[in-house]
Amino acid sequence: MDQDVKLALLQVIEDSHGRGVAIINSQLPVAKWYDFVAEPTIADTIMDRLLAKVNRIELKGASMRRSDKMND
């Protein structure tokens, strides 16, 4: 992630924080976001906002998309 993308993501999250509902979908597990962002201060801020008041649903198991392709 380059610096402009990090700051843009932070800005979007900051703008929506505390204003209502936001749905974030990611294939990257939460534990790996710090490494992906690769800048501790920005990663801490993003994760603080995202995880402060959250209903988190973590799906596990094989991809249904992969299963469908195998059955074709």
MOPAC internal coordinates of N, CA, C and O (Angstrom, degrees):
PM7 1SCF
backbone

  N    0.0000 0     0.00 0     0.00 0    0    0    0
  C    1.4387 1     0.00 0     0.00 0    1    0    0
  C    1.5245 1   107.93 1     0.00 0    2    1    0
  O    1.2310 1   120.31 1   -55.58 1    3    2    1
  N    1.3263 1   117.02 1   124.42 1    3    2    1
  C    1.4675 1   117.56 1   178.13 1    5    3    2
  C    1.5327 1   109.89 1   -82.44 1    6    5    3
  O    1.2310 1   120.42 1   -10.83 1    7    6    5
  N    1.3121 1   116.81 1   169.17 1    7    6    5
  C    1.4627 1   122.47 1  -173.77 1    9    7    6
  C    1.5251 1   112.53 1   -58.98 1   10    9    7
  O    1.2310 1   119.93 1   139.62 1   11   10    9
  N    1.3311 1   117.73 1   -40.38 1   11   10    9
  C    1.4646 1   120.58 1  -179.88 1   13   11   10
  C    1.5253 1   111.87 1   -62.89 1   14   13   11
  O    1.2310 1   120.32 1   140.20 1   15   14   13
  N    1.3291 1   117.00 1   -39.80 1   15   14   13
  C    1.4689 1   121.28 1   179.17 1   17   15   14
  C    1.5213 1   110.33 1   -68.56 1   18   17   15
  O    1.2310 1   120.11 1   138.27 1   19   18   17
  N    1.3232 1   117.39 1   -41.73 1   19   18   17
  C    1.4648 1   121.25 1   177.61 1   21   19   18
  C    1.5237 1   110.78 1   -58.61 1   22   21   19
  O    1.2310 1   120.98 1   132.72 1   23   22   21
  N    1.3206 1   115.73 1   -47.28 1   23   22   21
  C    1.4626 1   119.93 1  -178.68 1   25   23   22
  C    1.5221 1   112.06 1   -68.40 1   26   25   23
  O    1.2310 1   120.17 1   144.72 1   27   26   25
  N    1.3287 1   117.27 1   -35.28 1   27   26   25
  C    1.4712 1   120.66 1   177.44 1   29   27   26
  C    1.5293 1   110.39 1   -66.34 1   30   29   27
  O    1.2310 1   120.25 1   135.85 1   31   30   29
  N    1.3283 1   117.13 1   -44.15 1   31   30   29
  C    1.4635 1   120.54 1   177.18 1   33   31   30
  C    1.5210 1   110.62 1   -61.21 1   34   33   31
  O    1.2310 1   120.51 1   135.02 1   35   34   33
  N    1.3081 1   116.64 1   -44.98 1   35   34   33
  C    1.4622 1   120.77 1   177.60 1   37   35   34
  C    1.5262 1   110.87 1   -59.49 1   38   37   35
  O    1.2310 1   120.03 1   137.48 1   39   38   37
  N    1.3136 1   117.56 1   -42.52 1   39   38   37
  C    1.4711 1   121.33 1  -179.58 1   41   39   38
  C    1.5267 1   111.69 1   -64.09 1   42   41   39
  O    1.2310 1   120.21 1   136.97 1   43   42   41
  N    1.3148 1   117.21 1   -43.03 1   43   42   41
  C    1.4731 1   120.77 1   178.44 1   45   43   42
  C    1.5234 1   110.14 1   -62.00 1   46   45   43
  O    1.2310 1   120.30 1   135.85 1   47   46   45
  N    1.3190 1   117.04 1   -44.15 1   47   46   45
  C    1.4617 1   121.03 1  -179.91 1   49   47   46
  C    1.5216 1   110.64 1   -67.20 1   50   49   47
  O    1.2310 1   119.84 1   137.68 1   51   50   49
  N    1.3239 1   117.92 1   -42.32 1   51   50   49
  C    1.4659 1   121.83 1   177.53 1   53   51   50
  C    1.5310 1   111.01 1   -60.82 1   54   53   51
  O    1.2310 1   120.60 1   136.63 1   55   54   53
  N    1.3310 1   116.45 1   -43.37 1   55   54   53
  C    1.4670 1   120.62 1  -178.27 1   57   55   54
  C    1.5241 1   112.23 1   -64.50 1   58   57   55
  O    1.2310 1   120.20 1   146.59 1   59   58   57
  N    1.3234 1   117.22 1   -33.41 1   59   58   57
  C    1.4605 1   119.53 1  -177.16 1   61   59   58
  C    1.5317 1   112.85 1   -93.30 1   62   61   59
  O    1.2310 1   120.02 1   166.08 1   63   62   61
  N    1.3253 1   117.56 1   -13.92 1   63   62   61
  C    1.4702 1   121.57 1  -176.70 1   65   63   62
  C    1.5261 1   110.59 1   -61.71 1   66   65   63
  O    1.2310 1   120.96 1   -56.23 1   67   66   65
  N    1.3326 1   115.76 1   123.77 1   67   66   65
  C    1.4564 1   121.33 1   176.91 1   69   67   66
  C    1.5121 1   115.04 1    78.43 1   70   69   67
  O    1.2310 1   119.66 1  -177.08 1   71   70   69
  N    1.3158 1   118.25 1     2.92 1   71   70   69
  C    1.4622 1   120.74 1  -176.87 1   73   71   70
  C    1.5235 1   112.76 1   -99.25 1   74   73   71
  O    1.2310 1   119.62 1   170.04 1   75   74   73
  N    1.2895 1   118.33 1    -9.96 1   75   74   73
  C    1.4577 1   120.55 1  -177.26 1   77   75   74
  C    1.5142 1   109.97 1   152.58 1   78   77   75
  O    1.2310 1   121.76 1    32.57 1   79   78   77
  N    1.2915 1   114.24 1  -147.43 1   79   78   77
  C    1.4530 1   120.51 1  -175.13 1   81   79   78
  C    1.5250 1   110.88 1   -92.04 1   82   81   79
  O    1.2310 1   121.32 1   -43.39 1   83   82   81
  N    1.3102 1   115.09 1   136.61 1   83   82   81
  C    1.4589 1   121.33 1   172.63 1   85   83   82
  C    1.5238 1   106.84 1  -132.26 1   86   85   83
  O    1.2310 1   120.84 1   -44.27 1   87   86   85
  N    1.2996 1   116.01 1   135.73 1   87   86   85
  C    1.4601 1   120.44 1   177.10 1   89   87   86
  C    1.5205 1   107.63 1  -112.31 1   90   89   87
  O    1.2310 1   121.30 1   -56.71 1   91   90   89
  N    1.3072 1   115.12 1   123.29 1   91   90   89
  C    1.4603 1   122.22 1   179.48 1   93   91   90
  C    1.5235 1   106.97 1  -115.73 1   94   93   91
  O    1.2310 1   120.85 1   -50.94 1   95   94   93
  N    1.2972 1   115.98 1   129.06 1   95   94   93
  C    1.4537 1   121.54 1   179.04 1   97   95   94
  C    1.5172 1   108.16 1  -122.30 1   98   97   95
  O    1.2310 1   120.59 1   -47.82 1   99   98   97
  N    1.3270 1   116.48 1   132.18 1   99   98   97
  C    1.4532 1   119.79 1  -178.72 1  101   99   98
  C    1.5124 1   110.39 1  -148.80 1  102  101   99
  O    1.2310 1   120.80 1   -38.21 1  103  102  101
  N    1.3095 1   116.08 1   141.79 1  103  102  101
  C    1.4520 1   120.03 1   172.81 1  105  103  102
  C    1.5252 1   110.61 1   -85.90 1  106  105  103
  O    1.2310 1   120.53 1   169.73 1  107  106  105
  N    1.3098 1   116.60 1   -10.27 1  107  106  105
  C    1.4559 1   122.12 1  -179.91 1  109  107  106
  C    1.5221 1   109.30 1   -88.42 1  110  109  107
  O    1.2310 1   119.30 1   -57.52 1  111  110  109
  N    1.3289 1   118.93 1   122.48 1  111  110  109
  C    1.4670 1   120.32 1   179.11 1  113  111  110
  C    1.5275 1   111.21 1   -59.25 1  114  113  111
  O    1.2310 1   120.83 1   -32.54 1  115  114  113
  N    1.3239 1   116.01 1   147.46 1  115  114  113
  C    1.4614 1   122.14 1  -178.10 1  117  115  114
  C    1.5277 1   111.05 1   -53.69 1  118  117  115
  O    1.2310 1   119.68 1   140.22 1  119  118  117
  N    1.3072 1   118.21 1   -39.78 1  119  118  117
  C    1.4670 1   121.83 1  -178.46 1  121  119  118
  C    1.5260 1   112.73 1   -61.53 1  122  121  119
  O    1.2310 1   119.73 1   158.47 1  123  122  121
  N    1.3099 1   118.11 1   -21.53 1  123  122  121
  C    1.4647 1   120.95 1  -177.98 1  125  123  122
  C    1.5286 1   113.30 1   -97.33 1  126  125  123
  O    1.2310 1   119.87 1   177.23 1  127  126  125
  N    1.3351 1   117.85 1    -2.77 1  127  126  125
  C    1.4626 1   120.29 1  -179.56 1  129  127  126
  C    1.5271 1   111.87 1   -63.61 1  130  129  127
  O    1.2310 1   119.91 1   142.62 1  131  130  129
  N    1.3330 1   117.77 1   -37.38 1  131  130  129
  C    1.4669 1   120.11 1  -179.58 1  133  131  130
  C    1.5250 1   110.67 1   -60.41 1  134  133  131
  O    1.2310 1   120.67 1   135.00 1  135  134  133
  N    1.3247 1   116.31 1   -45.00 1  135  134  133
  C    1.4662 1   119.58 1   178.77 1  137  135  134
  C    1.5253 1   110.76 1   -66.45 1  138  137  135
  O    1.2310 1   120.20 1   142.47 1  139  138  137
  N    1.3143 1   117.22 1   -37.53 1  139  138  137
  C    1.4604 1   121.21 1  -178.38 1  141  139  138
  C    1.5298 1   111.30 1   -67.13 1  142  141  139
  O    1.2310 1   120.56 1   135.27 1  143  142  141
  N    1.3218 1   116.54 1   -44.73 1  143  142  141
  C    1.4662 1   120.32 1   178.82 1  145  143  142
  C    1.5334 1   110.08 1   -69.20 1  146  145  143
  O    1.2310 1   120.55 1   143.26 1  147  146  145
  N    1.3204 1   116.56 1   -36.74 1  147  146  145
  C    1.4719 1   123.47 1   172.73 1  149  147  146
  C    1.5321 1   114.47 1    59.55 1  150  149  147
  O    1.2310 1   120.69 1  -152.45 1  151  150  149
  N    1.3058 1   116.28 1    27.55 1  151  150  149
  C    1.4702 1   121.16 1   173.46 1  153  151  150
  C    1.5251 1   106.12 1  -147.11 1  154  153  151
  O    1.2310 1   119.89 1   -74.79 1  155  154  153
  N    1.3334 1   117.81 1   105.21 1  155  154  153
  C    1.4624 1   121.48 1  -169.95 1  157  155  154
  C    1.5277 1   115.91 1   -52.56 1  158  157  155
  O    1.2310 1   119.46 1   136.80 1  159  158  157
  N    1.3081 1   118.63 1   -43.20 1  159  158  157
  C    1.4671 1   120.61 1  -177.44 1  161  159  158
  C    1.5221 1   111.63 1   -64.82 1  162  161  159
  O    1.2310 1   120.33 1   133.21 1  163  162  161
  N    1.3138 1   116.97 1   -46.79 1  163  162  161
  C    1.4678 1   120.65 1   179.71 1  165  163  162
  C    1.5219 1   109.85 1   -68.16 1  166  165  163
  O    1.2310 1   119.91 1   138.36 1  167  166  165
  N    1.3276 1   117.77 1   -41.64 1  167  166  165
  C    1.4682 1   121.10 1   179.20 1  169  167  166
  C    1.5292 1   110.77 1   -61.44 1  170  169  167
  O    1.2310 1   120.04 1   136.34 1  171  170  169
  N    1.3201 1   117.53 1   -43.66 1  171  170  169
  C    1.4672 1   120.85 1   178.11 1  173  171  170
  C    1.5219 1   111.51 1   -61.06 1  174  173  171
  O    1.2310 1   120.24 1   136.34 1  175  174  173
  N    1.3123 1   117.15 1   -43.66 1  175  174  173
  C    1.4592 1   121.42 1  -179.66 1  177  175  174
  C    1.5274 1   110.99 1   -64.54 1  178  177  175
  O    1.2310 1   120.52 1   133.19 1  179  178  177
  N    1.3204 1   116.62 1   -46.81 1  179  178  177
  C    1.4616 1   120.86 1   179.46 1  181  179  178
  C    1.5258 1   110.22 1   -60.80 1  182  181  179
  O    1.2310 1   120.43 1   130.20 1  183  182  181
  N    1.3334 1   116.79 1   -49.80 1  183  182  181
  C    1.4569 1   120.27 1  -176.82 1  185  183  182
  C    1.5205 1   111.65 1   -67.05 1  186  185  183
  O    1.2310 1   119.77 1   144.96 1  187  186  185
  N    1.3246 1   118.05 1   -35.04 1  187  186  185
  C    1.4610 1   121.20 1   176.60 1  189  187  186
  C    1.5199 1   110.77 1   -60.49 1  190  189  187
  O    1.2310 1   120.72 1   134.49 1  191  190  189
  N    1.3225 1   116.23 1   -45.51 1  191  190  189
  C    1.4740 1   120.41 1  -179.42 1  193  191  190
  C    1.5290 1   111.74 1   -68.35 1  194  193  191
  O    1.2310 1   120.84 1   138.27 1  195  194  193
  N    1.3323 1   116.00 1   -41.73 1  195  194  193
  C    1.4628 1   119.99 1  -176.63 1  197  195  194
  C    1.5233 1   112.97 1   -71.02 1  198  197  195
  O    1.2310 1   120.10 1   145.46 1  199  198  197
  N    1.3044 1   117.41 1   -34.54 1  199  198  197
  C    1.4618 1   119.93 1  -171.93 1  201  199  198
  C    1.5243 1   114.44 1  -103.45 1  202  201  199
  O    1.2310 1   119.84 1  -178.10 1  203  202  201
  N    1.3421 1   117.92 1     1.90 1  203  202  201
  C    1.4637 1   121.08 1  -176.06 1  205  203  202
  C    1.5324 1   112.01 1   -63.83 1  206  205  203
  O    1.2310 1   119.77 1   124.55 1  207  206  205
  N    1.2939 1   118.04 1   -55.45 1  207  206  205
  C    1.4694 1   123.03 1   179.41 1  209  207  206
  C    1.5168 1   105.95 1  -129.84 1  210  209  207
  O    1.2310 1   121.09 1   -84.44 1  211  210  209
  N    1.3301 1   115.51 1    95.56 1  211  210  209
  C    1.4442 1   118.72 1  -168.29 1  213  211  210
  C    1.5187 1   111.61 1  -139.15 1  214  213  211
  O    1.2310 1   121.47 1   -34.89 1  215  214  213
  N    1.2911 1   114.79 1   145.11 1  215  214  213
  C    1.4615 1   122.32 1   164.90 1  217  215  214
  C    1.5148 1   104.25 1  -109.83 1  218  217  215
  O    1.2310 1   121.20 1   -73.01 1  219  218  217
  N    1.3024 1   115.30 1   106.99 1  219  218  217
  C    1.4568 1   120.08 1  -173.85 1  221  219  218
  C    1.5227 1   110.22 1  -103.41 1  222  221  219
  O    1.2310 1   121.03 1   -48.60 1  223  222  221
  N    1.3069 1   115.63 1   131.40 1  223  222  221
  C    1.4556 1   122.01 1   176.58 1  225  223  222
  C    1.5158 1   107.07 1  -118.18 1  226  225  223
  O    1.2310 1   120.68 1   -62.63 1  227  226  225
  N    1.3076 1   116.30 1   117.37 1  227  226  225
  C    1.4560 1   120.60 1   179.87 1  229  227  226
  C    1.5180 1   108.13 1  -112.18 1  230  229  227
  O    1.2310 1   121.17 1   -62.66 1  231  230  229
  N    1.3094 1   115.38 1   117.34 1  231  230  229
  C    1.4554 1   120.80 1  -179.99 1  233  231  230
  C    1.5160 1   109.70 1   -89.95 1  234  233  231
  O    1.2310 1   120.81 1   -38.39 1  235  234  233
  N    1.3007 1   116.06 1   141.61 1  235  234  233
  C    1.4553 1   121.28 1   178.63 1  237  235  234
  C    1.5120 1   108.69 1  -129.15 1  238  237  235
  O    1.2310 1   121.20 1   -24.62 1  239  238  237
  N    1.2957 1   115.31 1   155.38 1  239  238  237
  C    1.4509 1   119.98 1   177.40 1  241  239  238
  C    1.5117 1   110.93 1   116.92 1  242  241  239
  O    1.2310 1   121.73 1    -0.42 1  243  242  241
  N    1.2950 1   114.30 1   179.58 1  243  242  241
  C    1.4609 1   121.10 1  -178.30 1  245  243  242
  C    1.5258 1   110.97 1   -71.42 1  246  245  243
  O    1.2310 1   121.40 1   -27.26 1  247  246  245
  N    1.2969 1   114.92 1   152.74 1  247  246  245
  C    1.4621 1   121.22 1   177.69 1  249  247  246
  C    1.5246 1   109.98 1   -67.09 1  250  249  247
  O    1.2310 1   120.58 1   -47.63 1  251  250  249
  N    1.3146 1   116.50 1   132.37 1  251  250  249
  C    1.4644 1   120.87 1   176.36 1  253  251  250
  C    1.5235 1   109.85 1   -68.41 1  254  253  251
  O    1.2310 1   120.24 1   149.21 1  255  254  253
  N    1.3021 1   117.15 1   -30.79 1  255  254  253
  C    1.4566 1   121.25 1   178.62 1  257  255  254
  C    1.5329 1   110.15 1   -63.10 1  258  257  255
  O    1.2310 1   120.74 1   137.47 1  259  258  257
  N    1.2991 1   116.19 1   -42.53 1  259  258  257
  C    1.4665 1   120.20 1   178.05 1  261  259  258
  C    1.5263 1   110.70 1   -64.69 1  262  261  259
  O    1.2310 1   120.27 1   139.73 1  263  262  261
  N    1.3130 1   117.08 1   -40.27 1  263  262  261
  C    1.4660 1   120.98 1   179.82 1  265  263  262
  C    1.5073 1   111.04 1   -63.40 1  266  265  263
  O    1.2310 1   120.07 1   139.29 1  267  266  265
  N    1.3370 1   117.48 1   -40.71 1  267  266  265
  C    1.4650 1   120.95 1   179.28 1  269  267  266
  C    1.5214 1   111.44 1   -63.90 1  270  269  267
  O    1.2310 1   120.09 1   138.51 1  271  270  269
  N    1.3083 1   117.44 1   -41.49 1  271  270  269
  C    1.4657 1   120.80 1  -179.20 1  273  271  270
  C    1.5246 1   111.07 1   -66.57 1  274  273  271
  O    1.2310 1   120.41 1   146.75 1  275  274  273
  N    1.3021 1   116.83 1   -33.25 1  275  274  273
  C    1.4650 1   120.02 1   179.54 1  277  275  274
  C    1.5246 1   111.17 1   -70.63 1  278  277  275
  O    1.2310 1   120.50 1   152.30 1  279  278  277
  N    1.3267 1   116.64 1   -27.70 1  279  278  277
  C    1.4661 1   120.35 1  -179.45 1  281  279  278
  C    1.5255 1   113.23 1   -84.30 1  282  281  279
  O    1.2310 1   119.89 1   168.79 1  283  282  281
  N    1.3305 1   117.82 1   -11.21 1  283  282  281
  C    1.4754 1   121.01 1  -178.44 1  285  283  282
  C    1.5041 1   112.05 1   -74.66 1  286  285  283
  O    1.2310 1   120.10 1   180.00 1  287  286  285

